[in-house]
Structures are given as C-alpha cells and as structure tokens.
Amino acid sequence: MRIILFLLFFISAFSSAQDNKTTQMDPYIQNKGKPLPAVRPEDKVKIIHADEFKKDTKYEGNQYMVGHVQIEHQGSILYADEVILYNDQSLVKAIGNAKLQNADGSVITAQEMEYNGVTQKGVAKKEVVLTDPKQTIKTDILYYDRLANQAYFNTGGTISDAQNVMYTKSATYFLNTKMIDFVGNVKIDNPDYIIEGVNIKQNQNTKVAEFSGPTTITNRANRKNRIYTEKGTYRMETKEAFLNKNSKIFYNDKILTGDDMYFNNTTGFGKATGNVTLDDPLERRYIKGGYGEVFQKKDSAMMTQSPYAVKIMEKDSIYFAAEKILSYQRPDSADITIKKSFLRAYKKGRIFKSNAQGRADSIAFNETDGIMHMYTKPILWSGEKQVTGDKIEAYFNTKTENIDSLKVIGNAYAISKVDSLNLKDEFNQVKGKFMTVYYQNNEIKEARVVGNAQSIAYVDDVDQETKQPQRIGITLSTCGIIGALFEETGLQIISCSIAANSDTYPMSKIEPEKRKFSDFNWNTKDRIRKWQDILVDSPNYEEIKYSADNDLFNKAQEAIDKEKAKEESKKPKRVKK
C-alpha cells in the first residue's frame, strides 16, 4: 500500500494555478470549503512526456494532456492516455490505462484515477489493481485517504498474497498498522484451509486474523475437520486458533466445545477450558469436564477437572467418572481398516448402569467389542448382589447393550442379600481364586468359582401346611469348583466338585461368626445408587444397620449351658477337712 502514498504526494503538487472552471468529480474527494494549500517547491511535478497539450471546451476549459502521458514526482511515475489538470480546485484526473509506478516496484493500475490535493483524498476506478511486495488488491473502485492513512473499497473485491486470496464486499486497509478490516461476507482462501465469516480483521505484518462474528475455518484436505467461533484470532502462518465465544472444533467426526479453546491445525493438538464437552456422535458418547485436550493425529483425547462420560444406549446408557478420562481409537489388529474405540477412567473410577454400578482405581472400556476391565480394588453391584476381586472383566452384548457375564480374577468374592425386603443380617456368599458370573434378564443369575471355592448359603424349604418358606439352616461348602445359582432370595449350590465337602447346619447349631467369611465386605456407604453419585468420590451414604437373628442359636446355647450346669452340679464336690 506504499504506492498510495506516492500517488498522494505527486497529485498534491497539482495546485499550481491556472484559471479553470469547476468540474464534477467523485463526491468522496470533493473540497468542502477548505482553502487551497500553498504549493511547496518539493511538491511540484515534472511532466516527462505528452504527445499533445490541449485546452478547449472538452473538459470545461481545463488544460489536459493526451497521448503517452508521463508525469514524474519524487521517483513515482504516472502513465495514462489523458491527464486533466483542474488547478483551481487542486484536482487531477487520469483517464485511460492509468498506471502509477513506484521506484520499488509498487504499482496501481485502473482506467481512471482522481485526486483532490485539498482533501488529500483519491479514488481509482474501473479494473483497479494495486500490487505491492506483500499483496495484490483487485476491485472496481478503490478509495484512499492520505490524512487518515487508509484505503477501502465497498463494491466487492479480492486481496491476495503469496498464500491467501481474500474475497469480500467491503474492506478497509490501515496503512500505519497494516491491518485490513473486512466487513460483510468474507472468504479467505488458502491452499490448506478456507476462512469464512462476517467481520474479520487481518494484520498483514503479523498474519493474524481477528474474528468478531460467526466464522468458520475449514480444512481443505478434510472438510469435516473445521473450526467455528464467534470471537477469536487465527495465526495464519502457524495455523493456530484461539477461540473465545460459542466455539466448536470439529475433527475426526468428533466435536470439542468449551468457553476458551485453542487448536493447532498443523499438529492437530487442541485444548479447551470451562464447560468442556467432547462429543463423539459415531460412538454415541460424550465426555464433559473443566479441562480437555484432543490429539487429532493420534485420534485421542483427555478430560480432567471433574470429568464424566456418557455412553448413550437406546435402552440403558452407561456413565463413567474419574479424576481423568481418556478416549482413543486404534486399528483392529486383525483388520487395520477397522478402528476400535476405547475409553479409560483413571484414579477413583466409577460407573453407573441401571443394573450394574461399580468402583475401581481405573476402568478400561473397549467400546467396540463391549469389554470392560476394572483394576485395583474393583467392586461391582447388581441389584442386591456385590462382586469384588483383584480384577473384574465385564462383557457386554453390543447388540442388546446388556451385560452378559463377568470374570473375576484373583480373590473373587460374590455376596447376595438373602432377602432385600428386610434388614436381617443374612447374606449368601461364594468365593475363590477365579469366578465367572452370568447374567440373565439383566440380573446376576449364576456363578462358577474355580480354585479354593467356598460358599455360605442360607437354605429354605416350603412348609407343606402353611406353604410359606421355612428356614432350614446354612450350608457351608468347600470345593475345587463350585457352581452356584442365584435365586430370588437364595443361593443354590448346583455343583461342588474336586475335594468336595458340604454340610448343612441348623440355625441353632451354627455360630454367628461362621455365617460370614472373615473378609466379608458388604459396602453400602460407597454404593452408587443413581448416576449423579459418580460425580463425587463417594456419595457417603449412611451405613445400613442390619439386625442379627440369633434367637435360635442363643436358645440352643442357653439349653446347652443349663445342661452343662446340671451335669456339673451332679459331680461330687471336694470338701476341705
């Protein structure tokens, strides 16, 4: 845009007077009553060539030059077919193939050029092309103001440089700051991306674009990958976006949103703070948190600051929470054209599903295959049943979206409340080294325990007269392998093999401490009962108090104690002599 300055300098020299008449010029450059400035010697121009000098009625009696006109001023040369001098108004007009060339190579061409030396405003019209070392501007009418040191057009045009072509209805160029202010529908076309918006400012020195209206940055290689914002900046050389209002980053069919966001189109790294959401429509899963990062090239993401994830299912969604949640995709080892999706929750992981709730230090979920791993002190609740172990693996049916089975590896332990309708301290239990748990109708139905298998099962029978269940006692079993069937209120041992030992004791004959294993750990304080419970480390519910039913055992003990006392009384007593 330095070329504009040269144009302004040389045209201002046309204030040397001759008596001429007023003429009709562009309203933009009209002299609004300002006095004519004095002409300084250094502002005078040199007429290099003209085929003819004329003064007649053609231009209201004003002097004009025709034919290969060349005018020089301080190293700048104006070429035109005709140049008219309106000296009484300090006006000049070049007509036909007008060209202003600067010594440094800057050039402006147009069919017409006008300038007012008093207002110091100029206009170039018809097929206007301005080129300088940094850019080229093309438009129908270009206005410029020497005092304000700016130029603008509002008839539509393009601004292009070595990398970008900018299309806009209106643009103002500030020569001092090298800032271009685009107004209206703007399009910036780059080999790597396209920027479209309604109000964009671009600094030609720093190559930074500022957005203050709905704006989209689209990746040319993959048009699904794009950025939307209503306020932000974009560093065009490094391809970095800083987004501050109603922003979204679309990448790999995922959507990242947040209050303040950053994205690097070169590295594919992005981050967001404040009300962050990462939506994955293809996986029907979204993650929310206070801070998030995405890695487009690795197809992975991380969320912290109270994050939680929701795997949306038609019948029963799954909720995850932890201190940190990761999501990523990897090619299938059997077929690299197929991508599998994974979700991991680290530190104090929690999950909620209507028929299964759990806790573990970390949770890893293969969303594609429907396999979930729970590590380090995992605990899983299902109805009034609880499963613990060193590690738990849950297998989901990806079609029905229900849990099919569990594998418990190491110190496997399953506990079932005998009757969920009362608060009696009665629990069926089965434990061993390894356990496989099978679901039926969304409830734990069967368990197979391998290795040092043990069980404690309350045994009921139906009274033939009253038709009501009647407690028989408790069966204690130890086997190499146990097959157990969880019924509505009972645990039925359907198989006990390899070094099997199973005994049933009436309630009056089994001590209360033998009704539970030593590592019994029924947990009601930390249990997740609704999905909102995953949002805290622990809902910290009040522990449920269960009442022990030891009447039969106590009565039997009293009878035994009385009988012992009787026997003792019959024994002869020694008397001291």
LINDAQUI-V888543 format. One record per residue. N is the residue number from 1. RES is the residue in three letters. PHI is phi as a letter, one per 20 degrees, with the letter a starting at -180 (* if undefined). PSI is psi in degrees with one decimal (999 if undefined). OMEGA is omega in degrees with one decimal (* if undefined). Layout:
# LINDAQUI-V888543
N_RES_PHI_PSI_OMEGA ; N_RES_PHI_PSI_OMEGA
This chain:
# LINDAQUI-V888543
1_MET_*_-2.9_175.5 ; 2_ARG_g_-25.4_-178.4 ; 3_ILE_f_-30.9_-180.0 ; 4_ILE_f_-39.1_-180.0 ; 5_LEU_f_-42.5_179.3 ; 6_PHE_f_-39.0_178.2 ; 7_LEU_f_-42.6_-178.2 ; 8_LEU_f_-42.5_-177.9 ; 9_PHE_f_-49.7_-172.6 ; 10_PHE_f_-33.0_-177.6 ; 11_ILE_f_-30.6_-179.6 ; 12_SER_f_-19.8_-179.8 ; 13_ALA_f_-12.9_-177.3 ; 14_PHE_e_46.4_175.7 ; 15_SER_d_3.7_174.3 ; 16_SER_f_130.4_-164.3 ; 17_ALA_e_143.2_161.0 ; 18_GLN_c_156.3_-178.3 ; 19_ASP_e_107.8_-178.7 ; 20_ASN_c_167.2_-178.1 ; 21_LYS_e_159.4_177.2 ; 22_THR_f_143.6_178.8 ; 23_THR_c_163.3_-179.1 ; 24_GLN_e_115.8_177.9 ; 25_MET_d_176.9_178.4 ; 26_ASP_g_130.2_-178.3 ; 27_PRO_g_-29.7_-176.5 ; 28_TYR_f_-33.2_-173.7 ; 29_ILE_d_8.5_-174.8 ; 30_GLN_f_143.1_175.0 ; 31_ASN_e_112.2_-175.8 ; 32_LYS_e_60.9_173.9 ; 33_GLY_n_8.8_179.5 ; 34_LYS_f_145.6_178.6 ; 35_PRO_f_153.4_178.9 ; 36_LEU_f_134.2_179.4 ; 37_PRO_f_155.0_174.8 ; 38_ALA_f_142.3_-177.7 ; 39_VAL_e_122.6_177.7 ; 40_ARG_e_150.4_-178.9 ; 41_PRO_g_-39.0_-177.6 ; 42_GLU_f_-13.6_-179.8 ; 43_ASP_e_-7.4_-178.7 ; 44_LYS_f_148.8_-178.8 ; 45_VAL_d_163.6_-179.3 ; 46_LYS_d_123.2_176.6 ; 47_ILE_e_113.5_-176.8 ; 48_ILE_e_-43.8_-176.1 ; 49_HIS_a_148.3_167.5 ; 50_ALA_a_138.2_-180.0 ; 51_ASP_f_-36.9_-178.9 ; 52_GLU_b_149.8_169.7 ; 53_PHE_d_130.4_-175.6 ; 54_LYS_c_154.5_171.8 ; 55_LYS_b_106.3_-178.1 ; 56_ASP_b_-159.9_-176.6 ; 57_THR_e_-3.5_-175.3 ; 58_LYS_f_-42.7_-179.9 ; 59_TYR_d_48.6_175.7 ; 60_GLU_l_35.6_176.0 ; 61_GLY_n_4.9_179.0 ; 62_ASN_e_147.9_-179.4 ; 63_GLN_f_141.4_177.0 ; 64_TYR_b_158.2_-179.5 ; 65_MET_c_142.4_-178.6 ; 66_VAL_c_152.9_173.9 ; 67_GLY_n_102.1_174.1 ; 68_HIS_l_46.5_-177.9 ; 69_VAL_f_133.8_175.1 ; 70_GLN_c_126.7_178.4 ; 71_ILE_c_133.1_-176.5 ; 72_GLU_d_142.6_175.3 ; 73_HIS_b_112.4_175.9 ; 74_GLN_l_45.0_175.5 ; 75_GLY_n_-8.6_177.4 ; 76_SER_e_140.1_-176.1 ; 77_ILE_c_131.1_175.0 ; 78_LEU_d_127.8_175.9 ; 79_TYR_d_142.9_175.5 ; 80_ALA_a_163.4_174.5 ; 81_ASP_f_-37.8_177.7 ; 82_GLU_b_145.5_173.2 ; 83_VAL_c_124.9_-178.4 ; 84_ILE_d_135.1_179.6 ; 85_LEU_d_115.2_175.7 ; 86_TYR_d_78.0_-166.8 ; 87_ASN_f_-28.0_-178.4 ; 88_ASP_f_-20.6_176.6 ; 89_GLN_d_7.3_-176.3 ; 90_SER_l_42.6_-179.0 ; 91_LEU_d_148.3_174.8 ; 92_VAL_b_146.1_-179.4 ; 93_LYS_b_129.1_176.6 ; 94_ALA_d_133.3_-176.2 ; 95_ILE_c_135.1_173.5 ; 96_GLY_n_111.2_177.3 ; 97_ASN_l_43.1_179.7 ; 98_ALA_f_136.2_-178.3 ; 99_LYS_b_125.2_176.2 ; 100_LEU_d_119.3_-175.1 ; 101_GLN_d_130.2_179.4 ; 102_ASN_e_157.8_-177.7 ; 103_ALA_f_-28.3_-178.6 ; 104_ASP_e_3.9_177.3 ; 105_GLY_o_-4.2_177.2 ; 106_SER_f_138.3_-173.3 ; 107_VAL_b_140.5_168.5 ; 108_ILE_c_131.3_178.9 ; 109_THR_c_147.7_177.8 ; 110_ALA_a_169.5_175.5 ; 111_GLN_e_-25.4_178.5 ; 112_GLU_b_147.2_172.5 ; 113_MET_c_139.4_178.3 ; 114_GLU_c_147.4_177.7 ; 115_TYR_b_142.8_176.6 ; 116_ASN_d_116.1_-177.7 ; 117_GLY_f_-20.2_179.3 ; 118_VAL_e_-54.4_179.4 ; 119_THR_f_-17.0_-177.8 ; 120_GLN_l_38.1_176.1 ; 121_LYS_d_145.6_-179.8 ; 122_GLY_c_164.9_178.4 ; 123_VAL_b_137.9_173.5 ; 124_ALA_d_136.7_-173.1 ; 125_LYS_c_153.0_172.7 ; 126_LYS_m_110.3_176.4 ; 127_GLU_l_49.5_-176.4 ; 128_VAL_f_130.9_175.3 ; 129_VAL_c_120.6_176.7 ; 130_LEU_d_125.4_179.2 ; 131_THR_c_140.2_171.1 ; 132_ASP_b_179.8_-175.7 ; 133_PRO_g_-19.1_-174.6 ; 134_LYS_d_-24.1_-171.9 ; 135_GLN_a_170.6_174.1 ; 136_THR_c_130.5_177.8 ; 137_ILE_d_131.2_177.1 ; 138_LYS_c_129.9_179.5 ; 139_THR_a_176.4_177.7 ; 140_ASP_e_-37.9_179.8 ; 141_ILE_c_127.4_178.7 ; 142_LEU_c_121.2_178.8 ; 143_TYR_d_146.9_177.3 ; 144_TYR_b_148.5_-175.4 ; 145_ASP_c_112.1_-176.4 ; 146_ARG_f_-39.2_-178.1 ; 147_LEU_f_-44.4_178.5 ; 148_ALA_f_-13.4_179.5 ; 149_ASN_l_51.8_179.9 ; 150_GLN_b_160.6_176.8 ; 151_ALA_c_150.8_178.6 ; 152_TYR_b_163.1_171.4 ; 153_PHE_c_152.3_-180.0 ; 154_ASN_c_19.0_179.5 ; 155_THR_d_15.1_-178.3 ; 156_GLY_n_141.1_179.9 ; 157_GLY_a_-179.0_179.5 ; 158_THR_c_146.3_172.6 ; 159_ILE_c_121.3_-175.9 ; 160_SER_c_147.0_172.9 ; 161_ASP_c_-160.4_-175.1 ; 162_ALA_f_-24.4_-174.6 ; 163_GLN_d_-26.4_-170.0 ; 164_ASN_c_150.2_167.8 ; 165_VAL_c_123.0_-175.7 ; 166_MET_d_127.0_179.2 ; 167_TYR_d_131.7_-178.7 ; 168_THR_b_155.0_175.5 ; 169_LYS_f_-39.6_-176.0 ; 170_SER_b_141.7_178.5 ; 171_ALA_b_142.7_175.1 ; 172_THR_c_132.3_-179.7 ; 173_TYR_d_121.2_-179.9 ; 174_PHE_e_110.8_-171.5 ; 175_LEU_f_-33.0_-177.5 ; 176_ASN_f_-45.8_-175.1 ; 177_THR_e_-8.7_-176.5 ; 178_LYS_m_32.1_179.5 ; 179_MET_d_134.6_174.4 ; 180_ILE_d_126.8_-179.9 ; 181_ASP_d_109.1_179.9 ; 182_PHE_e_137.7_177.9 ; 183_VAL_c_142.1_-177.7 ; 184_GLY_n_-164.4_-180.0 ; 185_ASN_f_117.1_-175.7 ; 186_VAL_d_140.6_175.0 ; 187_LYS_c_124.8_175.3 ; 188_ILE_d_115.8_-173.9 ; 189_ASP_d_119.3_-179.9 ; 190_ASN_c_151.5_178.3 ; 191_PRO_g_-25.8_-176.9 ; 192_ASP_d_-22.4_-175.8 ; 193_TYR_b_166.6_176.2 ; 194_ILE_c_128.3_176.4 ; 195_ILE_d_128.4_177.8 ; 196_GLU_c_130.6_-178.8 ; 197_GLY_a_-175.7_-176.4 ; 198_VAL_d_-16.7_179.4 ; 199_ASN_b_101.2_-174.1 ; 200_ILE_c_137.8_171.4 ; 201_LYS_d_138.2_-179.6 ; 202_GLN_c_131.4_176.6 ; 203_ASN_e_118.2_-176.3 ; 204_GLN_f_-22.0_177.0 ; 205_ASN_f_-51.3_-176.3 ; 206_THR_e_-14.9_-176.5 ; 207_LYS_l_41.5_176.7 ; 208_VAL_d_128.4_177.3 ; 209_ALA_d_136.9_178.2 ; 210_GLU_d_136.7_-178.2 ; 211_PHE_d_133.9_174.9 ; 212_SER_c_41.1_177.9 ; 213_GLY_a_173.6_-179.7 ; 214_PRO_g_120.8_-175.1 ; 215_THR_c_142.1_178.4 ; 216_THR_c_134.6_173.8 ; 217_ILE_d_115.2_-173.8 ; 218_THR_d_133.1_177.3 ; 219_ASN_f_124.0_-177.7 ; 220_ARG_f_-37.0_-176.3 ; 221_ALA_f_-33.7_178.9 ; 222_ASN_b_101.5_-172.2 ; 223_ARG_f_-11.2_172.4 ; 224_LYS_f_-27.4_179.0 ; 225_ASN_e_113.1_-175.1 ; 226_ARG_b_167.6_179.7 ; 227_ILE_c_136.9_173.9 ; 228_TYR_c_137.4_176.5 ; 229_THR_b_161.7_174.4 ; 230_GLU_d_-2.3_173.5 ; 231_LYS_a_130.0_179.7 ; 232_GLY_r_-175.2_177.2 ; 233_THR_c_156.3_179.7 ; 234_TYR_c_121.5_176.0 ; 235_ARG_e_105.5_-167.8 ; 236_MET_f_-29.0_-179.3 ; 237_GLU_f_-40.7_179.7 ; 238_THR_e_-7.3_178.4 ; 239_LYS_l_44.0_178.4 ; 240_GLU_d_132.5_-179.7 ; 241_ALA_d_134.5_175.2 ; 242_PHE_d_115.7_-167.0 ; 243_LEU_d_135.2_-170.3 ; 244_ASN_c_-2.1_-178.5 ; 245_LYS_b_126.7_175.1 ; 246_ASN_l_49.8_-172.6 ; 247_SER_d_151.9_176.5 ; 248_LYS_b_139.6_174.1 ; 249_ILE_d_118.2_178.9 ; 250_PHE_d_122.2_178.7 ; 251_TYR_b_139.4_176.5 ; 252_ASN_l_43.2_179.4 ; 253_ASP_m_20.6_176.9 ; 254_LYS_d_162.5_-176.6 ; 255_ILE_c_121.5_176.5 ; 256_LEU_d_129.2_176.8 ; 257_THR_c_158.9_179.1 ; 258_GLY_r_170.7_-179.8 ; 259_ASP_f_-47.8_177.2 ; 260_ASP_c_131.4_-172.6 ; 261_MET_c_158.2_176.1 ; 262_TYR_c_141.4_175.3 ; 263_PHE_b_136.7_178.1 ; 264_ASN_d_111.3_-177.6 ; 265_ASN_f_-16.7_179.2 ; 266_THR_e_-51.0_-177.8 ; 267_THR_e_-20.7_-176.6 ; 268_GLY_m_12.3_179.2 ; 269_PHE_e_136.5_176.8 ; 270_GLY_b_158.1_177.4 ; 271_LYS_b_158.0_-179.2 ; 272_ALA_b_147.7_176.8 ; 273_THR_c_146.3_176.4 ; 274_GLY_m_112.2_177.6 ; 275_ASN_l_51.5_-175.7 ; 276_VAL_e_137.1_174.7 ; 277_THR_c_131.6_171.8 ; 278_LEU_d_110.6_-175.7 ; 279_ASP_d_131.8_177.1 ; 280_ASP_c_87.5_-175.9 ; 281_PRO_g_-36.1_-179.1 ; 282_LEU_f_-38.1_178.4 ; 283_GLU_e_-3.4_-176.3 ; 284_ARG_l_52.8_-177.6 ; 285_ARG_b_139.1_174.1 ; 286_TYR_c_155.1_179.8 ; 287_ILE_c_135.9_178.5 ; 288_LYS_c_152.0_178.4 ; 289_GLY_a_-174.7_-179.9 ; 290_GLY_e_-21.0_180.0 ; 291_TYR_b_137.0_-179.4 ; 292_GLY_b_152.2_175.2 ; 293_GLU_c_144.2_177.2 ; 294_VAL_c_148.0_179.8 ; 295_PHE_c_94.9_-172.5 ; 296_GLN_g_-44.2_-175.2 ; 297_LYS_f_-30.2_176.3 ; 298_LYS_e_-7.0_-176.9 ; 299_ASP_l_50.6_-179.2 ; 300_SER_c_163.7_-179.5 ; 301_ALA_b_158.2_179.8 ; 302_MET_c_139.1_179.1 ; 303_MET_c_135.4_176.9 ; 304_THR_c_-171.5_-177.9 ; 305_GLN_m_76.7_178.9 ; 306_SER_l_52.6_-178.4 ; 307_PRO_e_155.0_169.2 ; 308_TYR_b_154.7_-177.6 ; 309_ALA_c_148.4_178.3 ; 310_VAL_c_119.3_173.8 ; 311_LYS_e_106.9_-172.7 ; 312_ILE_f_125.9_176.4 ; 313_MET_c_153.2_-174.8 ; 314_GLU_f_-37.4_-175.0 ; 315_LYS_d_-35.3_-171.7 ; 316_ASP_b_101.2_-177.6 ; 317_SER_f_160.1_176.5 ; 318_ILE_d_136.1_179.6 ; 319_TYR_d_137.6_178.3 ; 320_PHE_c_148.5_173.4 ; 321_ALA_b_154.6_178.6 ; 322_ALA_a_-177.3_174.0 ; 323_GLU_f_-29.5_179.4 ; 324_LYS_b_136.7_178.2 ; 325_ILE_c_130.4_176.5 ; 326_LEU_d_145.3_170.7 ; 327_SER_c_142.2_180.0 ; 328_TYR_a_164.3_176.8 ; 329_GLN_c_143.0_178.8 ; 330_ARG_c_148.4_177.0 ; 331_PRO_f_145.0_175.9 ; 332_ASP_f_133.0_-179.4 ; 333_SER_f_-28.2_-179.9 ; 334_ALA_e_-26.4_-178.9 ; 335_ASP_b_103.2_-173.4 ; 336_ILE_f_-11.6_177.1 ; 337_THR_f_-11.8_179.9 ; 338_ILE_d_130.4_177.9 ; 339_LYS_d_139.2_176.5 ; 340_LYS_d_144.6_-177.5 ; 341_SER_d_140.8_-178.0 ; 342_PHE_c_150.1_176.6 ; 343_LEU_c_133.8_178.3 ; 344_ARG_c_137.4_178.1 ; 345_ALA_c_119.1_-173.9 ; 346_TYR_d_142.2_176.2 ; 347_LYS_m_110.9_177.2 ; 348_LYS_l_48.7_179.8 ; 349_GLY_f_141.3_177.4 ; 350_ARG_c_145.9_175.1 ; 351_ILE_c_152.8_174.8 ; 352_PHE_c_130.4_168.6 ; 353_LYS_b_152.2_-172.3 ; 354_SER_g_-32.3_-178.0 ; 355_ASN_d_9.3_178.6 ; 356_ALA_b_127.1_177.6 ; 357_GLN_c_144.1_-174.8 ; 358_GLY_b_166.2_176.3 ; 359_ARG_c_148.8_173.4 ; 360_ALA_a_160.9_177.8 ; 361_ASP_f_-35.5_175.8 ; 362_SER_b_148.5_-178.2 ; 363_ILE_c_130.7_176.9 ; 364_ALA_c_126.8_-175.0 ; 365_PHE_c_118.7_171.7 ; 366_ASN_e_98.9_-174.0 ; 367_GLU_f_-33.3_-177.2 ; 368_THR_f_-46.7_-177.5 ; 369_ASP_e_-11.8_178.8 ; 370_GLY_m_38.9_-179.7 ; 371_ILE_d_127.4_-179.7 ; 372_MET_c_131.7_178.7 ; 373_HIS_d_133.5_178.0 ; 374_MET_d_121.8_-174.1 ; 375_TYR_d_148.2_172.4 ; 376_THR_m_101.6_178.9 ; 377_LYS_l_50.6_179.3 ; 378_PRO_f_148.7_175.4 ; 379_ILE_b_131.9_-177.1 ; 380_LEU_c_129.1_177.2 ; 381_TRP_d_143.6_175.3 ; 382_SER_b_108.4_-172.1 ; 383_GLY_m_-132.7_176.6 ; 384_GLU_e_37.5_178.3 ; 385_LYS_c_145.6_-177.4 ; 386_GLN_c_135.6_-180.0 ; 387_VAL_c_132.8_176.2 ; 388_THR_c_166.7_178.9 ; 389_GLY_r_-176.4_175.7 ; 390_ASP_f_-36.1_177.9 ; 391_LYS_b_141.1_177.7 ; 392_ILE_c_133.4_173.5 ; 393_GLU_d_126.9_178.9 ; 394_ALA_d_135.2_-177.7 ; 395_TYR_d_118.6_-178.7 ; 396_PHE_e_143.5_170.3 ; 397_ASN_e_112.4_-173.1 ; 398_THR_f_-16.4_178.2 ; 399_LYS_e_-48.4_-179.1 ; 400_THR_e_-14.2_179.6 ; 401_GLU_m_19.2_179.5 ; 402_ASN_d_158.9_174.7 ; 403_ILE_f_128.2_176.4 ; 404_ASP_e_-42.5_-174.4 ; 405_SER_a_167.5_174.8 ; 406_LEU_c_148.3_167.9 ; 407_LYS_d_126.5_179.5 ; 408_VAL_d_119.8_-172.6 ; 409_ILE_d_114.8_178.0 ; 410_GLY_n_120.8_177.8 ; 411_ASN_l_46.1_-179.0 ; 412_ALA_f_136.3_-174.8 ; 413_TYR_b_121.8_177.2 ; 414_ALA_d_133.0_-179.6 ; 415_ILE_c_137.8_179.1 ; 416_SER_c_129.0_175.8 ; 417_LYS_f_130.1_-177.3 ; 418_VAL_f_-46.9_179.6 ; 419_ASP_c_111.5_-176.1 ; 420_SER_f_-9.3_-177.3 ; 421_LEU_e_-4.6_178.0 ; 422_ASN_c_172.7_-179.5 ; 423_LEU_d_31.3_176.6 ; 424_LYS_f_145.2_-179.1 ; 425_ASP_e_69.0_-176.0 ; 426_GLU_c_118.9_-175.9 ; 427_PHE_c_129.5_170.1 ; 428_ASN_e_141.7_-174.9 ; 429_GLN_b_144.3_174.0 ; 430_VAL_b_138.6_-175.1 ; 431_LYS_b_165.3_178.9 ; 432_GLY_r_-169.6_-179.9 ; 433_LYS_f_-46.4_-177.9 ; 434_PHE_c_148.3_-178.8 ; 435_MET_b_138.3_171.2 ; 436_THR_d_125.8_-177.5 ; 437_VAL_d_131.2_-178.4 ; 438_TYR_d_139.1_179.4 ; 439_TYR_d_149.8_172.6 ; 440_GLN_b_126.8_-177.0 ; 441_ASN_l_43.5_175.7 ; 442_ASN_m_17.8_177.8 ; 443_GLU_c_150.7_175.7 ; 444_ILE_f_125.5_-175.6 ; 445_LYS_d_-37.9_-172.2 ; 446_GLU_b_150.3_177.4 ; 447_ALA_c_142.5_174.8 ; 448_ARG_c_119.8_-174.1 ; 449_VAL_d_133.0_-177.7 ; 450_VAL_c_131.9_175.4 ; 451_GLY_n_108.6_-180.0 ; 452_ASN_l_44.3_-176.2 ; 453_ALA_f_136.1_178.8 ; 454_GLN_b_152.6_177.9 ; 455_SER_b_150.3_170.5 ; 456_ILE_c_115.9_-174.5 ; 457_ALA_c_126.3_174.0 ; 458_TYR_f_135.8_-174.7 ; 459_VAL_d_124.7_176.6 ; 460_ASP_d_159.3_174.0 ; 461_ASP_b_162.0_-178.4 ; 462_VAL_e_125.0_176.2 ; 463_ASP_f_126.6_-174.8 ; 464_GLN_f_-28.3_-178.7 ; 465_GLU_e_-50.5_-176.0 ; 466_THR_e_-16.0_-177.2 ; 467_LYS_m_19.9_178.8 ; 468_GLN_d_149.1_178.3 ; 469_PRO_f_140.9_-178.5 ; 470_GLN_c_130.7_-177.6 ; 471_ARG_f_126.1_177.0 ; 472_ILE_e_-45.0_-178.9 ; 473_GLY_r_-153.1_-179.4 ; 474_ILE_c_133.7_178.2 ; 475_THR_d_126.9_175.2 ; 476_LEU_d_126.3_-176.8 ; 477_SER_c_141.6_170.0 ; 478_THR_c_129.7_-176.0 ; 479_CYS_b_167.3_171.2 ; 480_GLY_f_-38.4_179.2 ; 481_ILE_c_132.3_177.2 ; 482_ILE_c_135.2_169.0 ; 483_GLY_d_121.4_-175.4 ; 484_ALA_c_141.6_179.5 ; 485_LEU_d_119.2_178.3 ; 486_PHE_e_118.4_177.2 ; 487_GLU_d_-175.8_-173.7 ; 488_GLU_g_-44.7_-179.8 ; 489_THR_c_10.3_-174.6 ; 490_GLY_b_172.9_175.7 ; 491_LEU_c_114.4_-178.4 ; 492_GLN_d_121.8_176.6 ; 493_ILE_e_108.7_-175.5 ; 494_ILE_e_-16.0_176.0 ; 495_SER_b_143.4_178.3 ; 496_CYS_b_105.4_-172.1 ; 497_SER_c_163.2_-179.5 ; 498_ILE_m_103.1_-179.8 ; 499_ALA_l_48.0_-174.6 ; 500_ALA_f_140.9_175.0 ; 501_ASN_b_116.5_-175.8 ; 502_SER_b_126.6_-179.7 ; 503_ASP_c_141.5_177.0 ; 504_THR_d_129.2_-178.7 ; 505_TYR_d_135.3_173.2 ; 506_PRO_f_158.3_-177.0 ; 507_MET_f_-26.3_-178.2 ; 508_SER_f_-10.6_-174.2 ; 509_LYS_d_-2.8_-176.8 ; 510_ILE_d_126.2_-177.7 ; 511_GLU_f_146.2_179.5 ; 512_PRO_g_-37.7_-177.4 ; 513_GLU_f_-15.9_178.3 ; 514_LYS_e_-1.0_-179.4 ; 515_ARG_e_-4.4_176.2 ; 516_LYS_c_148.5_173.2 ; 517_PHE_f_158.5_-175.4 ; 518_SER_f_-26.3_179.9 ; 519_ASP_d_25.7_176.4 ; 520_PHE_g_131.3_-172.2 ; 521_ASN_b_43.2_179.4 ; 522_TRP_g_119.7_-170.9 ; 523_ASN_d_114.2_176.7 ; 524_THR_d_-17.9_-178.4 ; 525_LYS_f_-41.9_-174.6 ; 526_ASP_e_0.4_-175.4 ; 527_ARG_f_138.4_178.6 ; 528_ILE_e_113.9_-175.1 ; 529_ARG_d_-20.2_174.4 ; 530_LYS_b_161.1_-171.5 ; 531_TRP_f_-29.1_-179.9 ; 532_GLN_f_-18.4_179.3 ; 533_ASP_f_-20.7_-179.1 ; 534_ILE_f_-13.2_-176.0 ; 535_LEU_f_-8.2_177.1 ; 536_VAL_c_159.8_179.4 ; 537_ASP_g_-42.0_178.5 ; 538_SER_b_135.1_175.3 ; 539_PRO_f_-16.8_175.6 ; 540_ASN_l_49.3_177.4 ; 541_TYR_f_154.8_175.5 ; 542_GLU_f_132.1_-179.1 ; 543_GLU_f_133.8_178.4 ; 544_ILE_f_131.0_178.3 ; 545_LYS_e_120.9_179.2 ; 546_TYR_d_144.7_-179.7 ; 547_SER_d_131.9_-179.8 ; 548_ALA_e_137.3_177.8 ; 549_ASP_d_87.9_-175.6 ; 550_ASN_d_15.8_-174.9 ; 551_ASP_g_-49.1_-177.5 ; 552_LEU_f_-44.0_179.6 ; 553_PHE_f_-42.0_-179.1 ; 554_ASN_f_-41.8_178.4 ; 555_LYS_f_-41.1_178.7 ; 556_ALA_f_-39.8_178.4 ; 557_GLN_f_-38.7_177.5 ; 558_GLU_f_-43.4_179.5 ; 559_ALA_f_-40.9_179.1 ; 560_ILE_f_-42.7_-179.6 ; 561_ASP_f_-41.1_178.2 ; 562_LYS_f_-41.2_-179.5 ; 563_GLU_f_-39.4_177.5 ; 564_LYS_f_-39.4_179.8 ; 565_ALA_f_-38.7_177.6 ; 566_LYS_f_-47.4_-179.2 ; 567_GLU_f_-39.0_179.4 ; 568_GLU_f_-36.0_-178.1 ; 569_SER_f_-25.5_-179.4 ; 570_LYS_f_-19.6_-178.5 ; 571_LYS_f_138.0_178.1 ; 572_PRO_f_139.9_-179.6 ; 573_LYS_e_138.8_179.4 ; 574_ARG_f_133.6_-178.8 ; 575_VAL_d_132.5_177.9 ; 576_LYS_f_133.7_176.1 ; 577_LYS_e_999_*
